[in-house]
């Protein structure tokens, strides 16, 4: 399989919500090689990125999101509204969190990454020829995510309670 095929396989399944960490880890060199070519040829503007997350009180006690070693990449958006939707414990996106018997709270992560951390930018979808059903779904739900995927750098992120977030 060519590097571009590995990249397309990874990103196609990733954006529809499949866990592709093992695939990424196995093909990391090829995936990151393709991402670097895309980054050099089609560099996105460096902007603030946002990630919404719901954590239990225990998980959020340190007010930092600790890295998880098995996770190879992390998704963000350049749209604060998307992060708020993912961080809202009452949103439709939080259905998996509700009712699990623990108190949960929504948080926003703001991050201005170096461009070299980007392994996927939503603006690349038409460039790499991916316009199939999964990208149509991603574009429509929820609220057009403008997904930007970064390499996992084992960095701790500051957590901001959603109620304190001002965009």
Protein Blocks (a to p, Z undefined) as FASTA:
>chain_A
ZZklmmmmmmmmmmnopafklmmmmmmmmmmmmmmmmmmmmcccdddddddddddfklmm
nopacddfklmbdcddfbfklmmmmmmmkbmklmmmgonlpacddddddddddfklpcbd
fklmmmnopabfklmmmmmpghilopacdddehiacddddfklpcZZ
